[in-house]
Amino acid sequence: MKRFFYFFLILSIFLVPISAQRLITLVVFPDGYVRVEYEITPSNYSTQIVVPILGEHYEDLIVEDENGDPLQFDVSNSSIIIYPTNAQLVMVSYYTSDLTSKRGIVWTLNVSLDSPFTVVLPKGSIIVDLSDVPLKIAENMINMPPGNQSISYTIPHEEIHTSQGIYFLLATLLIAAMVLGVHLLKSKGNRQLTREKFEKILNELDLTDEERRALLYIFDKGGRCSQAEVREAIGIPKTTAWRMFKRLERKGLVKILKGKKENWIELKLGR
């Protein structure tokens, strides 16, 4: 009986990677390409992690840890086998054009996953059909439940003629500048932004308390400092900090600079 007990104990340890926590994000581009992103938190005993490759063809496959260092991996049977070693967070990304199709002016994203996932559609997209009730919708971001899912959408400016497209593009850029940077435009005459004005800008943006504190800290440090320094200053875990800075980078507020031993964060807002 003891032999069976130890056998199942060892088996359960090697099965731990299957239940590792993961976040899946599909970033859809206007030309139909999709960037597939996995954020995986390995369990304590993980020796390898297996994630599926969505689509038959892929390119620019990257597997790295929370510091941007590459991790060892193999590709076999439409899956990526990752060896996390001591990584606290595993990031996987690649591009594929196999997940979308187009009929007329309607694009459709088709994907099958065994866990919830997030889809980021091109800006300005109009959703025309969903295969299931989404878990959450916020602007062009949709959280979908697991299963065989499809999202149909249109991109209105795709069908605008070239002569009209130039004016549409200019108008879009002007509106975006007013909405996202109205305070920066008002203070354009000042070469240096004061902390008071910078804090006022942050209060107008859709930011969490941690994000606001992190940006203020970087501003006080001259606009650039290490990720570890910010993390320790505001008191958040390493993986939480990494996800926060990735969100801020997607919003165009910071730039992540990869160093040999650690990442540095450079402020883009107000610069």
N, C-alpha and C positions, 0 to 999 in steps of 0.2 A: 504493500500500500504506500510505503514511503517513497518508493521509486516513482510511482504514478504521480504522487504529490509534487515531487521535485520536477518531474517532466512537465507537468502543467504550469508550474511556477515559471520555469525557464521559457516555455512557449508563450506565456502571457507577457513576459518582458519583451520578447521579440515582436509581439503584436502591437506594442505601444505606439510605434510610429504611425500605424494606421489611424489612430485616434488623435494624432497631434492636431492642435488647433490651427486652423488656417482661414485666411481671408482671401477671397477671390474677387478680382476686379477686371472687368472687360472694358477697355477704353476704345470706343469706336471712332474711326476717322471718317471724314467726308467721302474719301475714295473707297470705302468699304473695308479697308484694312482694320484689324483689331489687335490691340496690344493686350495680351493676356498677362495678368500679374497675380502671383501667389505671394502671400505673406504668411509664413508658417512658423509657429512657435513649437520647437521640438520638446518632447517630454524628456524627463531626466535620463531615461535609459535608451533613448533613440540611437540606434546605430545606422539606420538608413530610413529615408522617407521616400515614398513613391507618390508621384503626382501624374495625372493623365495629361497627354498632349492633346489639346483641342484642335481638330483639323488634321488633314493628311500632310499638309506642307507648312513648314514654319521657317523662320529666319531670325538671326540676331538673338540666339538663345543665351541668356545670362543667368548664372546661378551664383549668388554671393551671400555673405553674412551681413550683420547689421553695420559693420564698418566698411562695407564695400569691397571686402577681400573675396576673391573667387573661391568657391568650394568645389570639391571633387564630385563628379557625377557621371552617370552612364545613361544612354538612351537605348531602351529595349522595348519592343512590342508596344509602340505608341505611348510609352511612359518614360518619365524621367526618374531615375534612381539616384537619390542625393545622399551623400555621406556628410552629415552635419558636423562631425567631430565635436568641437566645443562651442559651436555657434548658438547664441541665444535667440537669434531670429534668422530665418532663411528666406531670401527673396529670389523669386524666379520670374523672369519676364521673357517674352518672345512675341513676334509678330506673325499673323496669319491672315490670309484673305479667304479662307475656306468657311468662315462662320456666317458670312453675309451673302445675300443675293438681291438682285434688283429686278423689278418688273414695272415698266413705265417709270413713274416718279417715286414709287414706293420701294424702300429698302426693307429687308427683313433679316433680323439676326436670329439664328437658330442655334441652340446650345443645350446640351444635356449634362447636368451635374448632380452629384449626390449630396450637395450642401448648398445653403443660400449663397447668393453671389450678387455683386453690384455691377450695374451697367452704366457707363458714362457715354451718353450719346453726343454727337456733334452739337455745338451751340446753335440754338435756333431751331432744333429739330421739333417736329410735331408728331406725337404718337398717334397712330391711327388704329392700332390693334394690339392686344396683349393676350397671350395664351392663358394667363392665370392672374388672379388678383395679386398685385405687388404688395410686398411688405411695407414699402415706403417709396414715395416719389417726392423729389425735391429738385425743381427746375429740370435740368437734363440728366439727373442722376436717379436711377431706379434700382431698388433692392428687390430681387426676385427670390421666391422660394425654390427649393431643390426640385429636380425633375426635368422633363423635356419641355423646354420653354422657348417661346418665340416672341419677338418684339418687332412690330412693323412701324415704320416712321417715314416721314418725308423731310427733306431739307429744302424749304421754300426757295432760297436764292439759287438753287441749282438750275432752275428752268428760266432764269432771267437772261435775256439776250445780252450780248457783250456790250452794246451801246448803253443799256440800262444798268448793267452790272457794275460799271465803274462808279456811277452815282450811288448805287445801293451800297457798295463797299465803303465809299467815303462816308455816307450817312451812318453806317453801322459803326465805323471807327470813331466818329464824332460822338455818337451816343454812348459807346462803351467808355470813352475818355471822360465824359461828363459824369456817368454813373459811378465808375470805379475810382476816378481821381479828381473829383470836383474840388476837394480841399487842396490838393497839390497844385491844381491850376490857379487857385486863388492866391497861393503863396509862391507862385513861380518867380516873382520878382526877387524873392529872398534867396541868396546863395546858400544859406544855412537854415535848416529847420530847427526851431527851438523844441525842447522836450515837451513843452505845453502844447504846441501845435501838433507835434507828432502824436501825443497821447489823444488829442481831440480827433485826429484822423482814425486812430485805432478804434475809438468808441463808436465811430460811424460804420465800421465794418462788422461783418458777421463772424465774430471770433469768440472762442472759448476764453475763460479766465486764464488758463494756462498759456494759451497762444498769445494773449495780450501781454502777460507778464514776461514771456520769453522775448517777444519783440522789443519791449521796453528795455530789457536787460541788454540786448545786443546793441540797441541804440546808445545806451549809456556807455558801452564799451567801445564806441567809435564806429559801430556798424559792422564789426566782424569779430568773432571769437569761436572757440572750439565748442563742439556739440556737448562734450562732457562738462565743460564749464557752465553752460546754460542749464544742463540737466541738474547739476548739483545745486545751482543757485535757486532754482524754483522747486526742487525736491520732487522729481518724478523719475520712474524707472527708465532703464535704457531703451527697452522696446517701445514704451509709450512715447518717449522723446523722438525716436526715429520716425514713428508714424505721424507725430505732430509736425515735424519738419517736412516730411513728404507732402502733407496737406498744404502747408504754407508755401512750399515750392510750386505745387500745382496752381495755387492762387496767384502766383507771381509776386509774392511778398518777400521771399528769400531765395538765395541760391546755395545749394549744397556743394561744397568743395571737398573732394575726396583727398585725404592725406595718406601718408604711408602708415601711420599708426592710428589716426582718428580723423573724423570728418570735421570740417570747419563750416560755419554758417555765416553767410554774408547777406546783409540787409539790402534789399532792392527797393523797398518802399521808401520814398522820400529822397532817393539818391539820383 
